[in-house]
Amino acid sequence: MERRASLLPPPRALAAAAALLAPLVVAAGLVAWLAGPAVTLAFALGVLAGVPAATAATTAATRTAVGALCVAGAVAGSLVGSSTVLCALVVAALGIAQGPLTRRASGIGMLAPVLAAVFATVDVATGSLGVGLGVAGGFAFVQVVARALHVPRTASPVPADSAWRHAVVFAVLAGAAVLVTRSLGLGHGYWLVIVLAAVLRPASRASRTAASARLAGTVTGVVLAIVAVVVLPDPATIVVAALCALLTVGYAIVQDVERQAMTATPVIILLGSSGSLSSGVGLGVERLALTAVAAVLAVGAAAFLERSEVAPPRPDDDLA
């Protein structure tokens, strides 16, 4: 990935992102009017979960599998939210389930365990059915719109051994994070899973560089989002979230991982901090501390994954 002087995605990527998000904003408005804020949140997170699939050069069957996994994660999270152990197991299982999907496209199913962790924490009045329908609707809608607008897709397959190592390491860390934070009564424990998903990605021998870029972007995004929440009223934060979503899709198209993380992170925070959620999902020092912990864990895990890669044989080895 080549760094650019401009802070914005290239004009063509930005135009494609705007064309993709414009109908999504209209759809989200209709969902809010017809079904209320909780389903709208599920719809918005479904859209966010669907963007990697919509911009990945993979098969329709793979995209369908990712959508089903994301819906299952959200529904399962809403059903087991009262049980710490079950919630940790569900998040870990969804982390493992990323393995075969990651082989086809890096990061394509990363939000499935995040959805489980979020909806296990968030108290939504619509129940698991509304959550599932909202996520499914958002995921499907972004696929249809991306196909209709011929949004560019990038091929990013991952070797099988790298994909499975990533899945196992992520599952262990995310499951343990949920277990520990919920046992300690930390209301924002799900944020550990979000940061792990954003920072820890399978990138073969470029893991450390990619993880550092995502870490820098994620921390910057957290700080910007918290400032926006403190300073701006709820309606303004929704506008900021929409602008961040526009930039996120633009950066996703050009594979700028640092800036994609920087703008994607505020989308989740700003949506979660709006009036659509219960008071149990707030912002503050706890979230910053959890972000720091998750980032350290993710960078350490990325270094471990990098070292665990099997090095190709050198020409001299054949002469030994």
N, C-alpha and C positions, 0 to 999 in steps of 0.2 A: 504494500500500500504506500503510495507516494503522498507526502504531506503537501498541502496546498496553502498558498498565502491567504486566500479568501476564507472567511469564516463560514461562508454559506456553501451548500452543495452546488455543483455546476448547474447552470440554468436549465439544461434539459432534464436533469434528475429532479430539480425542484418543481419544474412544470409537470413531470410525471407524478410526483408526490401530490401536488395540488389537485390534479385531475382525479387521482385515486381517492383522496380524502374528502373532496367536496360532496359527493353523494353519501359518504359515510356520516358526515356531519348532519346532513338532512335526515338520514335514517335514524341517527341517535336522537335527534329532536323529536321525531315521531314516536320512538320508543319511550322517551321520557313523558310525552303527552299521554300515551295510551297505557303504559305499564308502571310508571313511577321511577323514582331515582335508583332503587336497588337493582331493578332489571337493567336500567340504563348503565349502571356501573358494570354489570356482568357483560352487557353488550360491548361496552368500550374495551374491557379487558379481553373479550373474545376477539375483537378487531386487532388489538395489540398482539395477541397470541397468534393470529393468522397472518400477520405481516411477513414473518420469516418464511412461511410456506408460500405466500403469494409472490415472493421475490426470489425463490429458489428454483433452479432448473431441475425439477424432479417430476415424478409421475403423479397422475391424479389419485392413484391408489395410496401413495405415500401421504399426499396432502389430506386425504380422507382419514387415514389412520391417525395423523397428527390431530386433526379436529376431534375425532372420537376420544383420543387420549386427554385432550384439554377439557372437553365436556365432562368426561369421567372424573378428572381431577377436581374440577369445581364442585360437582355433585357430591363426590366422596368427602371432600373437605367439609361441606355444609352438613353432612350426615354424621360425621365422627368428631365434630368440633368439641363436644363435651368430654371426650376421652383423650388424654395426652398421649398414651401409648399407641392407640389406634391412629391418631393423627400423624405421629412420627412414622409409623409403619407405612401409612398411605403415601406420605411424601417420599420415603425411601423407595417404595415400590415403583412410584412414578419416575423417580430418578433412574432406576435400573431400566425401566421401559424405554428410556430415551436411546438405549444402545443401538437397536436395529435401525432406528430412524436417523440417528446421527451418522450412521454409515452412508446414508444417501445424501444428507445435507447437514453441515455443521450448524448446531444450535436450533434446528427446526422445531424441536419439541421442548425447548427449555422452559417454556412457561407453564407446562402441565403441573409440575410440582409446586410452582409458585401459586397457581390458582387454588390448589388444594390448601396450601398454608394460609392464603388470604381469606378464603371463604370458611375456613375452620375458625377464624378469629372474628370476622365481621358478622354481626347479627343482622341478617336480612329478613324482613317480614314476609317476603314472598316464598321462603322455603327453598328446598333443593330443586323443585320443578322450575320455578322462576329463574333460579341461577343457571340451571342447565340450558333452558331455552334461550336465555340471554346470551350466554357464551356461544352456543351453537349458532345463533342468528348472526352475531358479530363475526365469527370465524368464517361462516359461509358467505356472508355478504362481501367481505374483503376479497375472497377468492373470485367471486363472480365479477366484481368491479375491476379487479386487476386483469382478469382475462379479457374483459370487454375493451379495456383501454390499452391492451398490449404492453403492460408494464414490463420493463426489462427484467430478466431472471438470470441469476448467477449460479454457476455450478460450483459446489463446494463439498464434494464427497470426502469422507474420512475413512482411512484404513480400519478394518474390522477390529484389530487389536487395540488401536488408539480409542476407537469409539467405546468399546466395552470397558477399558480402563477408566475412561472419563466417567462413564455411567456409574461404575462401582464406587469410585472416589466421591463423586457428587452425592450419591445415595447415602453413603456413610456420613458425610459431613452434614447434609441437609437433615437427615433423620435425627442425628444427634443434636443438631441445633434446635429443632422443634422440641425434642424431649427435654433438653436442659432449660430452654427459655420458658417453656410452659410450666415446668416443675417449679421454677423460680418465680412464677407469676408475672413475667415480663409481658406487658400487653402488646409490645411491638416485635415480638420474637419472630414473626413471619418475615420481618425485614431481612433477617440473616439469609433466608432462602432466596429472597429477591436478589440480594447482592451476590451471593454465590452463583446464581444462574447468570447474572450479568457479567461477572468477572471470570469465572472458571469455565473456559470453553476449550474443546479439543482443537489444538492448532499444531500438532506434531512438534517439531523442534523449535517452532516459533512461539511456543506456549508462553514463555516468560515475557517476551516482548509484547505479545498480544494481551496478556494479563495485566501488564503494567499500563498499557494504553487504556484498557477498560477500567482499571482502578482509578486512574487519573480522571477519566471522564465521569465515572460514577460518583466519585467524591465531589467533583465540581457540580454535577447535577443535583446532588443532595443539598449542597449549600445554597444553590440558586433557588431551589424549590422551597426551602425553609424560609428564605428571605421573602419570597413571593407570598407565602402563606401568612407570614407575620404582618406584612405591609399592606397587602391587597385584600379587598372584600371577596367573598366567595364567587360572585359572577365574574370578576376579573381573573381569578385563578383558573376558571374554566377556559377563558379565552387564551391565557398563557399556555394551558395544557394543550389546547388545539394547535397553537403555533409550534410547540415542542413536538407534537405528533407529526406535523408537516415536515419539520427538519429531520426527525428520526427516519421517516420513510425515505427522504432524499439521501441521507447518509447511508442507509441500508442498501440503496441501489448502487452506490459507488463504493461500498465496503469500507467506509471510514469508521472503524470500530470505536475509536476513542470518542469522537463527536457523536456517534450514534448512542453510546452509553450515556454521554452527558445530557442528551436531549430526551432519551427514552426514560431515564430515571425520574425526572420531574413529572412525566405523564402519570405514572403510577402514584407518586406522592400527592400530586395536586388533585387527582380524582379521589384518592382516598381521604384527603383532608377536607373535601368539600362537605356541604351539609347533607350529603347522601348517606353517610355512614354514622354508626353509633359513636358515642364519645370514647369508646375503648380504642379507637384508631386515631390517635392524635399525633402530634409532632413534638419534638423536643430533644433534649440532651440524650435521652435514652436511645433514640433512633440514630443519632450521630455515633454514639458509642458502639451500638450494634453494627453499624456500617463499618466502623474501623476494625472491629473484631472479625467480621465476615471477610473483609478485604484482605486482612493478614492471612486468614485461613486459606482463602482462595489463591492468593499469590504463592503461598507455601505449597499448596496442592498442585498448582500449575508447574512449579519447579520440580516436584516429585514426578509428575506425569512426563515432563520433558526428560528427566534422567532415566525413566523407565522405558523410553523408546529404545527399540533394538537398533543399534547402529548398523548400517550396511557394511559388508565386508570390504576391507581395503585391498587394493591390488597386491600389496606386500604379503597379505595373509595367505594368498595362494602359493607363495614361494616358501613359506615357513615349513 
